[in-house]
Amino acid sequence: MVERIGQFLTLSDLISSVQVCRAWNKILTPVLWHTVNTNSQPWSYIIKQEPSGERTREEIEICVKSLFEKHGHHIRNLESNWRVVLEAASLGGTGHRNLTSLVLGNFYQRYRTPSTVLVDLNDLQLCNQKSWRRYVIGRFWNLVRQNPGLVRLRLPRLGVMNDESPEYTIDSLSMLRNLKDLDLDGMLLDVGLLLSVVPQLERLRVIMLWNFTPLLQDYSSLRRL
């Protein structure tokens, strides 16, 4: 009964409800973490703030990774433009394989390398743009590949996605047998080849289409382009 009621509560009410008692916490935590959007309130506030005041960047990163390690297996819909969220989810191992929707936006050009050393792109002594691009791409596709049940996917709004080989990208997308909604943003791919390996697509969004020939064919599943 509590779980059923929880499905109709607002996010703010859910946050309050999981703190009522241990029983409610156990029942409603999966409901609370079903959908996470760090670009909106109260998720952004929850992660960035604490009663004693605003957290430092390092504290936020530790908090995010801890939260995802503990609750990541409940998440079905994830939306974020935080690099640390991408990292926390993609490095979560078997605990982050239940996503059905993954929507990623622009990432800040700051990141923590696998060696856990915080670096800044402006400091060329510590890192360069090329290494950052490789890191973002690697984390993203690792997350996609460990979630073959994805139904909706939006690639990060970064030109870096074109740094990955089209063959690897197509191969990764071909693993998503349930994918219905795909947003490539500015990524350049052979649309004909893409639709042949992901024939179940119902919605495809591309900004740049350099070859219209594939669209002359009949794709019975495709409803919107």
TIZA-572693 format. One line per 8 residues: number of its first residue (from 1); their letters; for each residue y, z, x of N, C-alpha, C, O. Coordinates in steps of 0.001 Angstrom, whole numbers, plus 500000, padded with zeros to 6 digits. Layout:
NUM> A> Y,Z,X,Y,Z,X,Y,Z,X,Y,Z,X ~ ...
//
This chain:
1> MVERIGQF> 498795,500000,500823,500000,500000,500000,501266,500000,500865,502207,499254,500595 ~ 501282,500845,501909,502450,500924,502780,502690,499590,503473,503830,499137,503588 ~ 501613,498964,503932,501746,497673,504608,502309,496617,503671,503161,495821,504067 ~ 501840,496609,502438,502323,495627,501453,503804,495842,501167,504567,494879,501088 ~ 504211,497083,501014,505626,497388,500775,506454,496979,501987,507568,496474,501847 ~ 505902,497200,503177,506625,496877,504407,507000,495417,504525,507993,495084,505171 ~ 506225,494543,503913,506506,493115,503972,507778,492736,503215,508325,491650,503408 ~ 508242,493644,502350,509439,493364,501564,510667,494119,502080,511763,493971,501538
9> LTLSDLIS> 510482,494925,503126,511591,495690,503686,512424,494849,504647,511922,493917,505274 ~ 513699,495193,504751,514546,494528,505734,514153,495018,507120,513460,496027,507255 ~ 514588,494315,508131,514254,494696,509495,514790,496082,509822,514114,496876,510475 ~ 515992,496368,509372,516583,497690,509617,515767,498794,508945,515565,499864,509519 ~ 515298,498522,507720,514482,499512,507012,513132,499701,507703,512603,500811,507749 ~ 512586,498626,508231,511319,498722,508953,511460,499588,510195,510584,500396,510506 ~ 512570,499413,510900,512815,500200,512103,512878,501683,511760,512359,502523,512496 ~ 513512,501996,510644,513585,503395,510201,512212,503895,509752,511849,505043,510008
17> SVQVCRAW> 511453,503028,509083,510171,503437,508507,509127,503775,509572,508335,504699,509390 ~ 509122,503025,510694,508113,503284,511726,508353,504620,512420,507503,505098,513172 ~ 509513,505220,512165,509826,506502,512782,509559,507691,511853,509780,508842,512229 ~ 509079,507402,510633,508844,508466,509652,507696,509366,510078,507829,510589,510104 ~ 506560,508749,510415,505384,509514,510824,504437,508600,511587,504636,507385,511623 ~ 503416,509176,512191,502477,508390,512983,501707,507382,512128,501451,506259,512561 ~ 501350,507783,510942,500590,506897,510062,501401,505655,509701,500896,504535,509773 ~ 502657,505857,509314,503515,504728,508976,503796,503872,510208,503874,502646,510117
25> NKILTPVL> 503944,504515,511342,504190,503782,512582,503030,502830,512878,503240,501670,513235 ~ 501815,503332,512725,500629,502529,513004,500501,501363,512031,500117,500261,512423 ~ 500821,501604,510773,500681,500575,509743,501788,499534,509802,501534,498340,509639 ~ 503022,499989,510037,504174,499088,509930,504609,498432,511244,505381,497474,511218 ~ 504138,498918,512371,504511,498306,513654,504133,496822,513715,504953,496022,514167 ~ 502934,496416,513284,502611,494986,513278,503548,494169,512388,503868,493023,512704 ~ 503985,494761,511278,504911,494073,510375,506274,493910,511058,506896,492850,510986 ~ 506721,494974,511715,508008,494946,512408,508035,493884,513496,509022,493164,513645
33> WHTVNTNS> 506947,493786,514258,506900,492885,515408,506370,491501,515067,506179,490678,515962 ~ 506133,491235,513812,505631,489911,513417,506591,488806,513815,506173,487753,514297 ~ 507878,489048,513611,508912,488064,513946,509973,488724,514803,510581,489718,514404 ~ 510194,488162,515991,511181,488700,516926,512192,487611,517270,511833,486545,517771 ~ 513456,487898,516993,514549,486981,517330,515610,487766,518105,516444,488447,517508 ~ 515574,487666,519416,516499,488442,520241,517918,487890,520214,518822,488470,520815 ~ 518119,486767,519517,519456,486189,519410,520238,486781,518245,521412,486458,518059 ~ 519598,487645,517459,520254,488201,516278,520077,489710,516230,519230,490277,516921
41> QPWSYIIK> 520890,490343,515403,520776,491777,515174,519655,492034,514156,519408,491182,513302 ~ 518978,493170,514223,519242,494255,515177,518436,494163,516476,518526,495056,517318 ~ 517640,493081,516648,516820,492996,517848,517655,493049,519121,517311,493757,520067 ~ 518739,492307,519140,519589,492301,520327,520114,493697,520634,520149,494112,521792 ~ 520524,494422,519591,521053,495775,519773,519956,496736,520223,520177,497569,521102 ~ 518783,496620,519624,517670,497512,519957,517350,497438,521438,517158,498465,522090 ~ 517294,496237,521964,516894,496042,523355,518018,496370,524329,517773,496904,525410 ~ 519252,496048,523944,520366,496219,524877,520972,497615,524862,521623,498020,525825
49> QEPSGERT> 520763,498351,523778,521440,499634,523631,520452,500798,523595,519272,500621,523291 ~ 520940,501953,523902,520195,503189,523729,521199,504266,523354,522396,504070,523563 ~ 520762,505395,522810,521686,506426,522342,522726,506855,523367,523855,507181,522999 ~ 522365,506859,524643,523291,507339,525662,524326,506299,526077,525240,506596,526846 ~ 524175,505067,525560,525148,504047,525923,524474,502740,526294,523257,502606,526171 ~ 525273,501763,526755,524748,500446,527082,523912,500493,528352,524253,501188,529310 ~ 522827,499753,528349,521925,499734,529478,522382,498745,530539,523102,497790,530248 ~ 521962,498985,531753,522225,498036,532826,521251,496873,532684,520277,496958,531937
57> REEIEICV> 521517,495790,533404,520639,494633,533338,519223,494991,533777,518248,494555,533164 ~ 519114,495778,534830,517797,496173,535329,517043,497010,534302,515836,496841,534128 ~ 517747,497908,533623,517115,498743,532596,516656,497906,531419,515598,498160,530844 ~ 517453,496902,531057,517088,496019,529954,515804,495264,530293,514911,495141,529455 ~ 515717,494762,531521,514538,494003,531928,513285,494865,531883,512238,494419,531414 ~ 513388,496081,532363,512253,496999,532343,511849,497301,530907,510663,497327,530580 ~ 512839,497527,530053,512588,497840,528648,511898,496672,527944,510913,496872,527233 ~ 512408,495461,528138,511842,494282,527490,510382,494095,527888,509523,493873,527034
65> KSLFEKHG> 510107,494186,529177,508731,493983,529650,507801,495061,529115,506647,494793,528781 ~ 508315,496283,529038,507507,497376,528505,507209,497163,527025,506080,497366,526580 ~ 508224,496752,526260,508055,496517,524831,507066,495390,524562,506223,495492,523672 ~ 507176,494317,525337,506287,493182,525127,504863,493502,525557,503905,493012,524960 ~ 504728,494305,526568,503395,494702,526990,502704,495538,525917,501492,495445,525722 ~ 503493,496349,525230,502945,497247,524213,502757,496565,522866,501759,496800,522186 ~ 503712,495719,522475,503697,495163,521118,503564,493642,521055,503521,493071,519965 ~ 503500,492991,522197,503496,491526,522211,502375,490883,521419,502541,489780,520900
73> HHIRNLES> 501231,491555,521318,500095,490964,520606,500332,490882,519100,499592,490198,518393 ~ 501377,491588,518597,501694,491518,517167,502583,490310,516840,502644,489881,515688 ~ 503264,489770,517836,504279,488740,517585,503645,487416,517175,502747,486904,517844 ~ 504129,486875,516068,503709,485552,515616,504842,484541,515741,504602,483368,516030 ~ 506075,484990,515525,507242,484108,515622,508209,484682,516653,508684,485808,516511 ~ 508496,483901,517690,509366,484363,518757,510508,483384,518972,510291,482189,519173 ~ 511744,483914,518927,512935,483096,519178,513834,483839,520147,514141,485013,519939 ~ 514259,483158,521208,515071,483834,522209,515727,482835,523156,515247,481714,523329
81> NWRVVLEA> 516823,483257,523762,517406,482500,524863,517546,483405,526093,518353,483150,526987 ~ 516741,484460,526107,516751,485392,527241,515644,485025,528205,514481,484929,527810 ~ 515985,484821,529443,515001,484503,530463,513948,485589,530587,512766,485288,530753 ~ 514362,486857,530506,513417,487960,530679,512386,487997,529551,511256,488438,529765 ~ 512759,487542,528357,511810,487480,527248,510750,486418,527531,509561,486650,527311 ~ 511177,485263,528015,510229,484219,528394,509270,484733,529457,508064,484499,529383 ~ 509807,485426,530432,508974,485945,531506,508001,487012,530992,506815,486992,531320 ~ 508511,487932,530192,507670,489014,529672,506533,488477,528820,505406,488964,528907
89> ASLGGTGH> 506821,487476,527999,505798,486910,527128,504798,486062,527906,503598,486128,527643 ~ 505275,485270,528854,504387,484359,529578,503520,485073,530598,502467,484564,530982 ~ 503954,486258,531044,503173,487015,532009,502346,488099,531337,501773,488962,532001 ~ 502290,488042,530008,501618,489094,529262,500114,488967,529178,499451,489832,528606 ~ 499559,487894,529745,498113,487735,529728,497563,487542,528333,498158,486844,527513 ~ 496414,488168,528061,495725,487960,526787,496463,488570,525603,496118,488291,524455 ~ 497466,489391,525861,498176,490047,524780,499178,489175,524062,499714,489574,523028 ~ 499446,487979,524593,500460,487121,523992,499868,485749,523682,500342,484727,524178
97> RNLTSLVL> 498834,485743,522861,498153,484503,522528,498109,484260,521023,497267,483503,520539 ~ 499011,484898,520283,498964,484817,518826,500182,484142,518220,500369,484211,517005 ~ 501009,483499,519013,502222,482873,518496,501906,481665,517623,501033,480859,517943 ~ 502634,481556,516514,502569,480354,515683,503897,479597,515743,503955,478411,515419 ~ 504964,480290,516162,506278,479650,516286,506967,480133,517546,507071,481336,517783 ~ 507440,479189,518362,508140,479509,519601,509402,478654,519683,509330,477431,519803 ~ 510555,479315,519618,511842,478629,519646,512663,479201,520792,513018,480380,520780 ~ 512964,478363,521784,513702,478811,522952,514991,478021,523099,515027,476820,522829
105> GNFYQRYR> 516050,478700,523530,517342,478057,523676,517763,477965,525127,516932,477785,526017 ~ 519055,478090,525359,519567,478045,526720,519306,479366,527422,519537,480436,526859 ~ 518823,479284,528654,518584,480496,529421,519711,480714,530413,520248,479773,530997 ~ 520056,481989,530586,521040,482328,531596,520464,481999,532959,519256,482116,533165 ~ 521302,481592,533885,520810,481216,535206,520705,482424,536118,521206,482443,537243 ~ 520046,483410,535593,519662,484573,536378,518216,484866,536040,517824,484764,534877 ~ 517427,485220,537011,516045,485489,536721,515440,486389,537770,515980,486560,538863 ~ 514320,486953,537418,513581,487787,538345,512377,486993,538815,511572,486549,537996
113> TPSTVLVD> 512245,486813,540085,511149,486041,540639,509864,486845,540544,509904,488047,540281 ~ 508720,486193,540757,507459,486940,540713,507420,488102,541700,506633,489032,541524 ~ 508261,488062,542739,508310,489162,543704,509175,490306,543197,509375,491295,543901 ~ 509703,490170,541944,510520,491168,541254,511860,491411,541940,512443,492485,541787 ~ 512351,490442,542685,513667,490561,543308,514669,489792,542459,514517,488587,542258 ~ 515689,490477,541960,516690,489822,541129,517542,488918,542007,518076,489347,543029 ~ 517661,487670,541596,518426,486714,542386,519466,486050,541507,519375,486101,540280 ~ 520444,485432,542126,521519,484775,541413,521660,483369,541973,521650,483182,543190
121> LNDLQLCN> 521789,482383,541100,521895,481005,541567,523119,480787,542433,523139,479862,543246 ~ 524134,481610,542281,525342,481442,543074,525147,481901,544512,525949,481572,545386 ~ 524112,482640,544754,523832,483119,546102,522771,482227,546723,521575,482455,546542 ~ 523209,481211,547456,522288,480236,548000,521427,480812,549112,520465,480175,549539 ~ 521757,482004,549585,520937,482636,550605,519661,483200,549991,518674,483399,550699 ~ 519666,483456,548703,518511,484049,548047,517681,483038,547266,516456,483139,547210 ~ 518344,482081,546677,517595,481092,545908,518418,479839,545742,519597,479828,546094 ~ 517830,478783,545215,518567,477564,544924,518180,477080,543542,517237,477573,542924
129> QKSWRRYV> 518921,476121,543089,518729,475658,541714,517338,475083,541500,516758,475235,540425 ~ 516813,474435,542499,515501,473815,542352,514421,474857,542088,513562,474658,541229 ~ 514458,475960,542819,513444,476996,542625,513575,477631,541243,512571,477966,540614 ~ 514815,477797,540767,515022,478351,539429,514457,477425,538364,513822,477878,537411 ~ 514690,476116,538529,514176,475137,537571,512654,475172,537520,512067,475146,536438 ~ 512022,475231,538668,510564,475288,538719,510053,476548,538036,509042,476524,537335 ~ 510764,477642,538252,510337,478917,537690,510391,478893,536172,509433,479303,535516 ~ 511488,478424,535606,511647,478348,534150,510578,477447,533537,509943,477809,532547
137> IGRFWNLV> 510388,476279,534130,509396,475335,533615,507997,475946,533639,507248,475851,532667 ~ 507657,476574,534761,506335,477168,534899,506071,478251,533879,504991,478301,533289 ~ 507058,479132,533662,506895,480219,532694,506757,479663,531279,505944,480143,530489 ~ 507562,478644,530969,507534,478081,529623,506171,477462,529304,505562,477793,528287 ~ 505698,476572,530164,504442,475894,529871,503246,476837,529952,502236,476610,529286 ~ 503346,477879,530750,502294,478882,530775,502189,479567,529413,501091,479809,528914 ~ 503340,479873,528821,503365,480511,527507,502821,479567,526443,502057,479987,525573 ~ 503207,478298,526503,502722,477323,525526,501206,477180,525614,500521,477191,524592
145> RQNPGLVR> 500691,477049,526807,499255,476830,526997,498409,478030,526584,497245,477871,526216 ~ 498978,479211,526641,498195,480379,526237,498330,480671,524740,497823,481677,524243 ~ 499021,479776,524034,499159,479913,522581,498817,478594,521878,499701,477942,521323 ~ 497553,478205,521899,497143,476931,521297,497285,476882,519785,497144,475817,519184 ~ 497565,478034,519158,497723,478071,517710,499141,477795,517240,499431,477953,516054 ~ 500026,477389,518130,501418,477120,517761,501519,476037,516682,500873,474992,516752 ~ 502350,476330,515689,502621,475376,514610,504017,474789,514782,504262,473631,514443 ~ 504923,475598,515310,506298,475152,515536,506680,475421,516982,506407,476496,517516
153> LRLPRLGV> 507315,474437,517614,507712,474584,519020,509037,473881,519269,509201,472706,518942 ~ 509986,474617,519855,511232,474002,520296,511390,474260,521783,511389,475409,522225 ~ 511525,473201,522545,511659,473326,523981,513026,473900,524333,513984,473724,523580 ~ 513123,474587,525474,514422,475120,525909,515461,474011,526030,515144,472898,526447 ~ 516677,474314,525670,517743,473318,525748,518275,473221,527169,519413,473593,527459 ~ 517428,472717,528034,517772,472601,529440,517263,471274,529971,516149,470856,529651 ~ 518079,470610,530783,517649,469369,531395,516485,469566,532342,515816,468604,532718 ~ 516235,470820,532733,515160,471094,533688,513803,470700,533135,512875,470474,533911
161> MNDESPEY> 513655,470609,531814,512358,470290,531247,511902,468899,531668,510702,468628,531693 ~ 512836,468015,531997,512481,466681,532449,511997,466671,533894,511561,465635,534397 ~ 512072,467824,534564,511554,467907,535926,510030,467911,535938,509408,467526,536928 ~ 509433,468350,534828,507975,468355,534750,507480,466936,534495,508162,466150,533838 ~ 506316,466610,535003,505770,465261,534829,505438,465020,533356,504930,465918,532684 ~ 505720,463816,532847,505406,463495,531452,503922,463687,531151,503557,464091,530047 ~ 503065,463396,532135,501626,463523,531931,501234,464980,531652,500433,465258,530759 ~ 501808,465897,532424,501496,467312,532229,502035,467793,530880,501379,468564,530180
169> TIDSLSML> 503223,467335,530527,503825,467720,529252,502978,467244,528081,502685,468011,527164 ~ 502586,465978,528117,501752,465417,527055,500425,466156,526974,499940,466456,525884 ~ 499839,466449,528133,498565,467158,528163,498700,468549,527536,497822,468995,526796 ~ 499811,469226,527841,500040,470563,527286,500202,470510,525778,499652,471344,525059 ~ 500961,469527,525296,501182,469405,523855,499916,468982,523121,499729,469337,521957 ~ 499050,468232,523784,497810,467783,523140,496868,468938,522838,495961,468798,522018 ~ 497073,470083,523494,496242,471262,523251,496601,471973,521956,495834,472796,521457 ~ 497779,471649,521411,498272,472345,520218,497805,471613,518964,498552,470824,518385
177> RNLKDLDL> 496591,471873,518556,495982,471141,517450,496582,471467,516091,496366,470735,515125 ~ 497333,472560,516008,497951,472944,514733,499438,472627,514691,500111,472946,513711 ~ 499955,472007,515737,501404,471768,515838,501885,470810,514760,501375,469698,514629 ~ 502875,471254,513985,503437,470445,512905,504908,470103,513135,505391,469063,512687 ~ 505613,470986,513836,507062,470868,513992,507407,470957,515472,507199,471996,516100 ~ 507941,469858,516040,508237,469814,517472,509665,469353,517710,510080,468306,517211 ~ 510409,470133,518468,511785,469800,518847,511826,469607,520357,511729,470567,521122 ~ 511973,468350,520775,512001,468031,522206,513383,468164,522808,513542,468131,524028
185> DGMLLDVG> 514388,468316,521951,515767,468374,522400,516061,467154,523267,515931,466027,522791 ~ 516456,467348,524530,516832,466216,525376,515724,465714,526273,515993,464951,527201 ~ 514498,466110,526032,513398,465703,526897,512978,464271,526608,512896,463861,525450 ~ 512714,463518,527658,512316,462124,527540,510806,462006,527616,510199,462343,528632 ~ 510201,461526,526534,508762,461318,526496,508454,460011,525783,509262,459512,525000 ~ 507296,459471,526059,506807,458297,525346,506388,458763,523951,505337,459383,523787 ~ 507210,458463,522953,506956,458951,521598,505645,458408,521045,504922,459115,520343 ~ 505340,457157,521358,504097,456574,520886,502891,457325,521416,501954,457608,520670
193> LLLSVVPQ> 502911,457649,522706,501815,458392,523312,501746,459805,522746,500664,460331,522484 ~ 502917,460411,522563,502970,461763,522009,502340,461810,520625,501534,462695,520341 ~ 502701,460865,519763,502175,460855,518399,500684,460511,518361,499986,460846,517404 ~ 500211,459849,519395,498784,459518,519431,497929,460725,519819,496772,460825,519410 ~ 498497,461641,520607,497734,462826,521027,498027,464031,520137,497268,465001,520126 ~ 499133,463965,519391,499448,465026,518430,499680,464364,517064,500787,464416,516528 ~ 498637,463746,516505,498800,462953,515274,499137,463771,514038,499567,463220,513025 ~ 498944,465082,514115,499189,465922,512936,500653,466307,512779,501006,466988,511816
201> LERLRVIM> 501516,465884,513709,502934,466235,513636,503547,465775,512313,503330,464649,511866 ~ 504318,466675,511700,505024,466343,510462,506522,466203,510699,507204,465488,509965 ~ 507036,466881,511721,508458,466799,512044,508632,466694,513549,508085,467493,514309 ~ 509404,465694,513970,509674,465491,515397,511162,465256,515592,511752,464368,514976 ~ 511763,466070,516462,513196,465920,516746,513387,465535,518203,512919,466222,519110 ~ 514084,464424,518410,514424,463970,519761,515891,463567,519770,516406,463044,518781 ~ 516556,463810,520885,517960,463432,521000,518094,462017,521550,518959,461255,521119 ~ 517229,461670,522509,517280,460353,523128,515958,459637,522922,514913,460114,523364
209> LWNFTPLL> 516000,458490,522250,514811,457689,522005,515031,456317,522628,515819,455509,522134 ~ 514320,456073,523721,514566,454837,524467,513623,453698,524090,513784,452578,524574 ~ 512647,453973,523237,511702,452931,522841,511377,453086,521362,510712,454040,520960 ~ 511858,452128,520546,511654,452218,519105,510344,451574,518648,509955,451726,517490 ~ 509667,450863,519535,508458,450136,519165,507395,451006,518500,506820,450594,517492 ~ 507113,452213,519038,506072,453047,518410,506368,453395,516961,505447,453648,516185 ~ 507637,453412,516588,508005,453810,515236,507663,452741,514210,507724,452986,513005 ~ 507302,451548,514693,506912,450486,513775,505498,450699,513249,505083,450052,512288
217> QDYSSLRR> 504765,451604,513879,503411,451903,513437,503447,452937,512309,504464,453582,512055 ~ 502313,453065,511657,502203,454002,510541,501651,455334,511029,500526,455416,511523 ~ 502467,456378,510880,502024,457730,511205,502032,458515,509902,503073,459000,509457 ~ 500866,458629,509304,500754,459176,507950,501221,460615,507838,501694,461027,506779 ~ 501096,461397,508920,501465,462820,508853,502965,463028,509034,503527,463992,508513 ~ 503608,462133,509767,505015,462324,510108,505903,462190,508885,505914,461155,508218 ~ 506656,463263,508594,507533,463260,507424,509011,463155,507812,509834,462681,507028 ~ 509335,463597,509015,510746,463609,509398,510882,463346,510899,510171,463943,511708
225> L> 511787,462462,511257,512057,462151,512667,513560,462189,512894,514022,461957,514011
//
